[in-house]
Amino acid sequence: MVHNVAAFLSAKVWWPLFPVLLLLVVIALSAAIVFVIRKKASKTDVVLQVFTLVCYLLTAVAAMANESGTLSPHVHRLPSLVTQALLLAQLVRIWHREGARSLRALNLIAWGGILADTALHFLVKPE
């Protein structure tokens, strides 16, 4: 039984999910930028969404550098936390705003993808 659980949590099994989560978050954050620009949202909304996407892309680059052995595994955690803080700030700003339902949903999808990625890092056992 223990052997089956270890095989289930193997990096070989779950590794393909990491790029899928990356794509999900990038698409959600990109769509949120398009949303705030098309809806002529405030400059603060546009800046927060752009910084969030840029910070997440930096996180992804640092994570890929970690995979190649160039950077420490801990380096990508800081930009990831900053990305989550920016998402939280944007969600607090728009939570009760009329007409921001789609923007809230996109930001929550992005945040969910980031949290799922974090959870996978703790669950998946490297080989």
Secondary structure per residue as TSV (DSSP state, phi and psi in degrees):
chain	resnum	aa	ss	phi	psi
A	1	M	-	360.0	-45.7
A	2	V	H	-62.7	-38.6
A	3	H	H	-61.4	-39.0
A	4	N	H	-66.8	-38.7
A	5	V	H	-65.3	-42.2
A	6	A	H	-62.8	-39.8
A	7	A	H	-67.7	-36.7
A	8	F	H	-65.3	-36.2
A	9	L	T	-92.6	14.4
A	10	S	B	-66.8	143.9
A	11	A	H	-62.8	-30.6
A	12	K	H	-61.6	-35.4
A	13	V	H	-74.9	-44.3
A	14	W	H	-98.8	-9.8
A	15	W	T	-53.9	-40.7
A	16	P	T	-61.5	-18.2
A	17	L	H	-72.7	-27.5
A	18	F	H	-60.7	-49.2
A	19	P	H	-65.0	-31.1
A	20	V	H	-66.0	-43.1
A	21	L	H	-65.5	-39.5
A	22	L	H	-58.5	-47.3
A	23	L	H	-63.3	-41.7
A	24	L	H	-59.1	-46.9
A	25	V	H	-67.4	-43.2
A	26	V	H	-63.7	-42.2
A	27	I	H	-65.0	-44.3
A	28	A	H	-63.1	-44.3
A	29	L	H	-69.3	-36.7
A	30	S	H	-66.0	-42.9
A	31	A	H	-63.4	-35.6
A	32	A	H	-65.6	-37.8
A	33	I	H	-64.3	-46.1
A	34	V	H	-59.3	-41.9
A	35	F	H	-59.9	-49.9
A	36	V	H	-68.7	-30.3
A	37	I	H	-74.0	-44.9
A	38	R	H	-68.4	-33.2
A	39	K	T	-85.5	3.5
A	40	K	T	52.3	49.4
A	41	A	-	-70.8	174.1
A	42	S	-	-63.8	158.7
A	43	K	H	-61.3	-34.5
A	44	T	H	-62.7	-41.3
A	45	D	H	-62.4	-44.4
A	46	V	H	-62.9	-46.8
A	47	V	H	-62.9	-44.5
A	48	L	H	-60.8	-42.8
A	49	Q	H	-68.1	-40.6
A	50	V	H	-66.6	-45.5
A	51	F	H	-61.8	-36.8
A	52	T	H	-63.0	-46.5
A	53	L	H	-64.7	-44.4
A	54	V	H	-61.4	-43.8
A	55	C	H	-65.3	-38.4
A	56	Y	H	-67.9	-38.1
A	57	L	H	-64.2	-37.9
A	58	L	H	-63.0	-38.5
A	59	T	H	-61.1	-44.8
A	60	A	H	-64.3	-41.8
A	61	V	H	-63.6	-42.8
A	62	A	H	-64.8	-37.9
A	63	A	H	-66.4	-39.7
A	64	M	H	-67.8	-36.7
A	65	A	H	-65.6	-34.4
A	66	N	H	-63.4	-41.5
A	67	E	H	-62.1	-35.0
A	68	S	H	-83.0	-7.3
A	69	G	T	90.5	4.9
A	70	T	S	-73.8	-39.0
A	71	L	S	-119.6	160.7
A	72	S	-	-67.1	149.7
A	73	P	T	-62.3	-18.8
A	74	H	T	-88.0	-12.1
A	75	V	T	-65.5	-35.6
A	76	H	T	-78.4	-5.2
A	77	R	H	-71.0	-37.3
A	78	L	H	-63.2	-52.7
A	79	P	H	-63.8	-28.1
A	80	S	H	-65.8	-43.3
A	81	L	H	-65.6	-38.4
A	82	V	H	-64.7	-41.3
A	83	T	H	-59.0	-45.2
A	84	Q	H	-66.0	-35.6
A	85	A	H	-66.2	-40.9
A	86	L	H	-64.6	-41.0
A	87	L	H	-62.2	-43.3
A	88	L	H	-62.3	-44.1
A	89	A	H	-60.0	-43.2
A	90	Q	H	-67.2	-40.7
A	91	L	H	-64.4	-39.3
A	92	V	H	-64.6	-41.0
A	93	R	H	-62.5	-39.6
A	94	I	H	-105.0	1.5
A	95	W	T	-55.2	-45.2
A	96	H	T	-103.1	10.0
A	97	R	-	-73.4	135.4
A	98	E	T	-68.8	133.2
A	99	G	T	81.6	11.2
A	100	A	-	-109.6	19.8
A	101	R	H	-60.5	-44.7
A	102	S	H	-65.0	-41.1
A	103	L	H	-64.5	-41.8
A	104	R	H	-60.0	-45.7
A	105	A	H	-62.0	-44.7
A	106	L	H	-63.1	-42.3
A	107	N	H	-67.9	-36.4
A	108	L	H	-68.9	-36.9
A	109	I	H	-63.0	-45.4
A	110	A	H	-61.6	-45.9
A	111	W	H	-64.3	-40.0
A	112	G	H	-61.4	-40.1
A	113	G	H	-64.1	-40.5
A	114	I	H	-65.6	-43.6
A	115	L	H	-66.6	-36.7
A	116	A	H	-64.9	-40.2
A	117	D	H	-61.5	-44.0
A	118	T	H	-61.9	-44.8
A	119	A	H	-62.3	-40.1
A	120	L	H	-62.7	-37.9
A	121	H	H	-61.0	-34.3
A	122	F	H	-81.9	-29.3
A	123	L	H	-84.3	-38.4
A	124	V	S	-76.1	130.5
A	125	K	B	-94.6	123.2
A	126	P	-	-66.8	155.0
A	127	E	-	-99.6	360.0
